[in-house]
Amino acid sequence: MTVLDFATTIDGRSKAGAGSRTRGITAVQLNDSLWRVVRPDGEVVGYIERFDESRGIRYRAKRLIVRQQRFVSVGEFWGMDDALECFRLG
């Protein structure tokens, strides 16, 4: 398990504060286009990356596979909520 105690939310409060949440997980904004997805205990689940494409803004979800020390692309979505939801289901 990877736990990062120094994680903050979008408004700078601790990971227990307000942030993008979906039943049991929180997205912690790292910069303008990258969020770390964590469980309530601080375990890192993956990342969501925002990027532009010709039809608009997309969100790419990447799950962290700790034992293999790599990321696996989960999918690309039109909304942040959809990208976050895929971590809750997995």
KACOR-V412899 format. One record per residue. N is the residue number from 0. PHI is phi in whole degrees, -180 to 180 (NA if undefined). Layout:
# KACOR-V412899
N/PHI, N/PHI
This chain:
# KACOR-V412899
0/NA, 1/-108, 2/-122, 3/-118, 4/-73, 5/-89, 6/-62, 7/-126, 8/-91, 9/-56, 10/-91, 11/90, 12/-77, 13/-66, 14/-62, 15/-82, 16/-82, 17/-69, 18/-172, 19/-76, 20/-123, 21/-141, 22/18, 23/95, 24/-138, 25/-133, 26/-99, 27/-103, 28/-72, 29/-98, 30/-157, 31/-62, 32/-133, 33/-145, 34/-126, 35/-96, 36/-102, 37/-130, 38/-86, 39/-57, 40/-82, 41/96, 42/-64, 43/-80, 44/-98, 45/172, 46/-139, 47/-122, 48/-115, 49/-94, 50/-147, 51/-92, 52/-137, 53/-59, 54/-95, 55/140, 56/-85, 57/-122, 58/-128, 59/-106, 60/-99, 61/-129, 62/-87, 63/-86, 64/-106, 65/-62, 66/-62, 67/-97, 68/52, 69/-155, 70/-111, 71/-121, 72/-68, 73/-92, 74/161, 75/-120, 76/-135, 77/-84, 78/-132, 79/-62, 80/-60, 81/-66, 82/-65, 83/-68, 84/-61, 85/-65, 86/-76, 87/-68, 88/-77, 89/-91
